[in-house]
């Protein structure tokens, strides 16, 4: 199942780097170009690479559809909670943590937590969409193959 041995070995080598880079983009998105959305896409592409290289079963063993749905909902609720915590202070999305020190990880107040919530949401959403498209594509292929066999048998 999956691709050739070379693709699997290269994937094993680079997958840790891909995940590390995605986490870096999410955490330091307020200091560098990036943030929750591009970091979440990078992390989702890591899971998609695992699925392409090793097959559907290996990728779903790493993150099942159930876990992806839970992460999807928690990312959205986490982002909403961050917005509502600011609302408690009087303004929707109020920075309730203060500005922090310039050019440090905690320099943007609550933005880092918003980036984490968005990253989790995007990671799980893109993974769910990809898995759904793979499963839907296989169903269509099976139904087309069945209809072609019926046509060949009728001839």
Backbone as numpy.savetxt, mean C-alpha at the origin, in Angstrom:
# Nx Ny Nz CAx CAy CAz Cx Cy Cz
5.34 -21.97 -9.13 4.49 -20.79 -9.13 5.39 -19.55 -9.13
5.02 -18.56 -9.86 5.79 -17.34 -9.92 6.72 -17.32 -11.12
7.75 -16.52 -11.04 8.67 -16.34 -12.15 9.93 -17.17 -11.97
10.94 -16.87 -12.77 12.17 -17.65 -12.78 12.97 -17.44 -11.49
13.97 -18.28 -11.29 14.82 -18.22 -10.11 15.56 -16.89 -10.02
15.99 -16.35 -11.15 16.72 -15.08 -11.16 15.83 -13.95 -10.66
14.60 -13.90 -11.14 13.67 -12.85 -10.71 13.38 -12.99 -9.21
13.22 -14.21 -8.74 12.95 -14.42 -7.32 14.13 -13.97 -6.45
15.34 -14.28 -6.86 16.52 -13.89 -6.08 16.71 -12.38 -6.08
16.52 -11.74 -7.22 16.64 -10.28 -7.27 15.55 -9.64 -6.41
14.36 -10.20 -6.45 13.26 -9.69 -5.63 13.59 -9.82 -4.15
14.14 -10.96 -3.75 14.54 -11.14 -2.35 15.58 -10.10 -1.93
16.45 -9.73 -2.85 17.49 -8.75 -2.54 16.93 -7.34 -2.43
16.05 -6.94 -3.34 15.60 -5.54 -3.39 14.35 -5.25 -2.57
13.62 -6.29 -2.14 12.34 -6.01 -1.48 12.53 -5.27 -0.16
13.58 -5.61 0.58 13.85 -4.89 1.82 14.19 -3.43 1.57
14.95 -3.19 0.50 15.30 -1.81 0.15 14.07 -1.02 -0.27
13.17 -1.67 -1.00 11.94 -1.00 -1.44 11.09 -0.61 -0.23
10.91 -1.55 0.70 10.12 -1.25 1.90 10.79 -0.17 2.76
12.08 -0.25 2.90 12.82 0.76 3.68 12.68 2.14 3.05
12.79 2.21 1.72 12.65 3.49 1.04 11.22 4.03 1.16
10.22 3.16 1.07 8.83 3.59 1.23 8.57 4.16 2.61
9.10 3.49 3.63 8.94 3.99 5.00 9.67 5.32 5.18
10.86 5.44 4.59 11.61 6.70 4.65 10.81 7.84 4.00
10.22 7.58 2.85 9.44 8.60 2.13 8.25 9.04 2.98
7.61 8.09 3.66 6.46 8.44 4.50 6.91 9.27 5.71
7.95 8.82 6.39 8.36 9.50 7.62 8.99 10.87 7.39
9.72 11.02 6.30 10.42 12.28 6.05 9.76 13.08 4.92
8.50 12.84 4.65 7.79 13.52 3.57 7.60 15.01 3.81
7.65 15.43 5.05 7.50 16.85 5.34 8.81 17.61 5.15
9.92 16.88 5.06 11.22 17.53 4.87 11.74 17.40 3.44
11.33 16.37 2.75 11.78 16.09 1.38 10.55 15.88 0.51
10.72 15.86 -0.79 9.57 15.53 -1.64 9.08 14.12 -1.31
7.83 14.01 -1.03 7.27 12.72 -0.67 6.12 12.91 0.29
5.87 11.92 1.07 4.78 11.96 2.02 4.03 10.65 2.02
2.79 10.69 2.50 2.01 9.47 2.64 1.63 8.81 1.33
1.25 9.62 0.34 0.80 9.02 -0.92 1.94 8.34 -1.67
3.04 9.04 -1.98 4.11 8.34 -2.71 4.74 7.22 -1.91
4.86 7.38 -0.59 5.40 6.31 0.24 4.49 5.09 0.24
3.19 5.32 0.31 2.23 4.21 0.26 2.27 3.50 -1.07
2.43 4.25 -2.16 2.53 3.63 -3.49 3.79 2.78 -3.58
4.90 3.27 -3.04 6.16 2.50 -3.07 5.99 1.21 -2.28
5.38 1.28 -1.10 5.16 0.08 -0.31 4.22 -0.90 -1.02
3.17 -0.38 -1.64 2.25 -1.25 -2.37 2.95 -1.91 -3.56
3.82 -1.17 -4.22 4.58 -1.75 -5.34 5.50 -2.86 -4.85
5.99 -2.76 -3.61 6.78 -3.84 -3.04 5.96 -5.11 -2.90
4.74 -4.99 -2.40 3.87 -6.17 -2.29 3.48 -6.70 -3.67
3.26 -5.80 -4.61 2.93 -6.22 -5.97 4.11 -6.96 -6.60
5.33 -6.49 -6.34 6.52 -7.18 -6.84 6.62 -8.59 -6.26
6.32 -8.73 -4.97 6.33 -10.06 -4.36 5.29 -10.95 -5.03
4.11 -10.39 -5.32 3.07 -11.18 -5.97 3.48 -11.59 -7.38
4.08 -10.68 -8.12 4.49 -11.01 -9.48 5.64 -12.03 -9.51
6.57 -11.90 -8.58 7.74 -12.77 -8.59 7.44 -14.15 -8.01
6.70 -14.20 -6.91 6.50 -15.46 -6.20 5.11 -16.06 -6.35
4.16 -15.29 -6.83 2.81 -15.80 -6.98 1.87 -15.20 -5.95
0.59 -15.41 -6.20 -0.46 -14.83 -5.38 -0.44 -15.36 -3.95
-0.18 -16.65 -3.79 -0.24 -17.25 -2.46 0.82 -16.68 -1.51
2.01 -16.46 -2.02 3.09 -15.91 -1.18 2.76 -14.48 -0.75
2.26 -13.66 -1.68 1.93 -12.27 -1.34 0.76 -12.20 -0.37
-0.25 -13.05 -0.58 -1.38 -13.04 0.34 -1.00 -13.65 1.68
0.08 -14.44 1.72 0.60 -14.92 2.99 1.27 -13.80 3.79
1.85 -12.84 3.08 2.48 -11.69 3.74 1.44 -10.69 4.23
0.43 -10.42 3.40 -0.66 -9.53 3.79 -1.94 -10.05 3.14
-2.81 -10.60 3.95 -4.05 -11.15 3.42 -5.02 -10.03 3.05
-6.05 -10.39 2.34 -7.04 -9.39 1.96 -7.76 -8.85 3.20
-7.97 -9.70 4.18 -8.62 -9.27 5.42 -7.77 -8.21 6.13
-6.47 -8.48 6.25 -5.56 -7.52 6.90 -5.51 -6.23 6.09
-5.51 -6.34 4.76 -5.50 -5.14 3.92 -6.77 -4.31 4.13
-7.91 -4.96 4.27 -9.15 -4.22 4.52 -9.12 -3.54 5.89
-8.57 -4.22 6.89 -8.45 -3.61 8.22 -7.51 -2.41 8.17
-6.37 -2.56 7.47 -5.42 -1.44 7.35 -6.04 -0.28 6.59
-6.83 -0.59 5.57 -7.49 0.44 4.77 -8.43 1.28 5.65
-9.24 0.59 6.42 -10.17 1.30 7.31 -9.44 2.05 8.41
-8.38 1.43 8.99 -7.66 2.12 10.05 -6.92 3.35 9.55
-6.39 3.30 8.33 -5.72 4.47 7.77 -6.69 5.64 7.61
-7.88 5.33 7.10 -8.88 6.39 6.92 -9.35 6.93 8.28
-9.61 6.03 9.21 -10.06 6.48 10.53 -8.95 7.23 11.27
-7.70 6.80 11.09 -6.58 7.50 11.72 -6.45 8.92 11.19
-6.59 9.07 9.88 -6.51 10.41 9.29 -7.66 11.29 9.79
-8.85 10.71 9.88 -9.99 11.45 10.40 -9.79 11.82 11.87
-9.21 10.90 12.65 -8.96 11.18 14.07 -7.96 12.32 14.23
-6.94 12.35 13.40 -5.96 13.44 13.46 -6.64 14.78 13.16
-7.52 14.78 12.17 -8.24 16.01 11.83 -9.16 16.43 12.96
-9.82 15.45 13.59 -10.77 15.78 14.65 -10.06 16.21 15.94
-8.85 15.69 16.19 -8.09 16.15 17.36 -7.77 17.63 17.23
-7.49 18.07 16.03 -7.29 19.50 15.82 -8.58 20.28 16.02
-9.69 19.66 15.64 -11.00 20.32 15.79 -11.34 20.53 17.26
-10.87 19.64 18.12 -11.08 19.82 19.56 -10.44 21.12 20.03
-9.31 21.47 19.41 -8.64 22.72 19.74 -9.31 23.94 19.15
-10.33 23.76 18.33 -11.09 24.88 17.80 -11.07 25.00 16.30
-10.11 24.38 15.61 -10.02 24.49 14.16 -9.79 23.10 13.58
-10.50 22.77 12.53 -10.31 21.49 11.85 -8.88 21.43 11.32
-8.16 20.35 11.58 -6.75 20.17 11.20 -5.82 21.17 11.88
-6.14 21.58 13.10 -5.25 22.46 13.86 -4.01 21.66 14.28
-2.83 22.26 14.13 -1.61 21.60 14.55 -1.53 21.63 16.06
-1.93 20.55 16.70 -2.01 20.50 18.16 -0.70 20.08 18.81
0.34 19.77 18.03 1.62 19.36 18.59 2.67 20.46 18.58
2.42 21.56 17.97 3.40 22.63 17.89 4.36 22.43 16.73
5.12 23.47 16.38 5.97 23.37 15.19 7.20 22.50 15.35
7.77 22.35 16.52 8.96 21.52 16.71 10.22 22.22 16.23
11.30 21.45 16.09 12.60 21.98 15.67 12.74 21.85 14.16
13.27 22.89 13.54 13.42 22.88 12.08 14.38 21.78 11.64
14.06 21.12 10.53 14.88 20.09 9.89 15.07 18.84 10.74
14.18 18.58 11.66 14.18 17.35 12.43 12.91 16.56 12.12
12.89 15.30 12.52 11.75 14.44 12.22 10.46 15.00 12.79
10.52 15.59 13.97 9.31 16.14 14.59 9.15 17.64 14.32
9.55 18.08 13.15 9.51 19.52 12.86 8.18 19.98 12.27
7.29 19.07 11.95 6.06 19.48 11.26 4.81 19.24 12.09
4.95 19.04 13.38 3.76 18.84 14.20 3.08 17.53 13.90
1.79 17.59 13.58 1.03 16.37 13.37 1.12 15.84 11.93
1.81 16.54 11.04 1.89 16.13 9.64 2.48 14.73 9.49
3.45 14.37 10.31 4.05 13.04 10.20 3.01 11.96 10.49
2.12 12.20 11.44 1.07 11.23 11.74 0.04 11.16 10.61
-0.24 12.29 10.00 -1.13 12.29 8.84 -0.49 11.53 7.68
0.82 11.70 7.47 1.52 10.96 6.42 1.48 9.46 6.67
1.64 9.04 7.92 1.59 7.61 8.25 0.20 7.06 7.97
-0.84 7.79 8.37 -2.21 7.33 8.13 -2.50 7.24 6.63
-2.07 8.24 5.88 -2.29 8.22 4.43 -1.48 7.10 3.79
-0.25 6.89 4.24 0.58 5.82 3.70 -0.04 4.45 3.91
-0.58 4.20 5.10 -1.25 2.93 5.39 -2.48 2.77 4.51
-3.24 3.84 4.36 -4.46 3.80 3.53 -4.12 3.51 2.08
-3.14 4.19 1.52 -2.77 4.02 0.12 -2.16 2.64 -0.12
-1.28 2.20 0.78 -0.68 0.87 0.66 -1.75 -0.20 0.56
-2.67 -0.19 1.49 -3.68 -1.24 1.52 -4.68 -1.10 0.37
-5.05 0.12 0.01 -6.01 0.32 -1.08 -5.45 -0.15 -2.41
-4.22 0.22 -2.72 -3.62 -0.18 -4.00 -3.42 -1.69 -4.03
-3.02 -2.28 -2.90 -2.85 -3.73 -2.84 -4.18 -4.45 -3.06
-5.25 -3.96 -2.42 -6.57 -4.57 -2.60 -7.03 -4.46 -4.05
-6.82 -3.31 -4.66 -7.22 -3.13 -6.07 -6.44 -4.09 -6.97
-5.13 -4.22 -6.74 -4.32 -5.10 -7.57 -4.75 -6.56 -7.40
-4.96 -7.00 -6.15 -5.40 -8.38 -5.92 -6.75 -8.61 -6.56
-7.65 -7.65 -6.45 -8.98 -7.79 -7.06 -8.88 -7.90 -8.58
-8.03 -7.09 -9.18 -7.87 -7.16 -10.64 -7.25 -8.49 -11.07
-6.31 -9.00 -10.29 -5.71 -10.30 -10.62 -6.76 -11.39 -10.54
-7.54 -11.41 -9.46 -8.56 -12.44 -9.31 -9.66 -12.30 -10.35
-10.06 -11.08 -10.64 -11.09 -10.85 -11.65 -10.59 -11.25 -13.04
-9.33 -10.94 -13.33 -8.75 -11.32 -14.62 -8.69 -12.83 -14.79
-8.39 -13.54 -13.71 -8.36 -15.01 -13.79 -9.74 -15.57 -14.02
-10.76 -14.97 -13.38 -12.13 -15.44 -13.61 -12.54 -15.24 -15.06
-12.18 -14.10 -15.63 -12.51 -13.83 -17.03 -11.78 -14.81 -17.94
-10.48 -15.06 -17.67 -9.71 -16.01 -18.48 -10.32 -17.40 -18.42
-10.74 -17.84 -17.23 -11.34 -19.15 -17.08 -12.66 -19.23 -17.84
-13.48 -18.19 -17.76 -14.76 -18.23 -18.47 -14.56 -18.18 -19.98
-13.54 -17.43 -20.45 -13.26 -17.41 -21.89 -12.74 -18.77 -22.36
-11.89 -19.40 -21.56 -11.39 -20.72 -21.92 -12.50 -21.75 -21.95
-13.43 -21.66 -20.98 -14.56 -22.58 -20.96 -15.44 -22.39 -22.19
-15.68 -21.13 -22.57 -16.54 -20.88 -23.74 -15.86 -21.31 -25.02
-14.53 -21.18 -25.12 -13.79 -21.65 -26.30 -13.83 -23.16 -26.39
-13.73 -23.86 -25.25 -13.80 -25.31 -25.26 -15.18 -25.78 -25.69
-16.22 -25.09 -25.23 -17.57 -25.46 -25.64 -17.75 -25.26 -27.13
-17.20 -24.18 -27.70 -17.29 -23.96 -29.13 -16.54 -25.02 -29.90
-15.34 -25.41 -29.42 -14.57 -26.44 -30.10 -15.26 -27.79 -30.02
-15.91 -28.09 -28.91 -16.61 -29.36 -28.76 -17.86 -29.41 -29.64
-18.51 -28.26 -29.84 -19.73 -28.23 -30.66 -19.43 -28.35 -32.15
-18.19 -27.98 -32.54 -17.82 -28.07 -33.95 -17.49 -29.49 -34.25
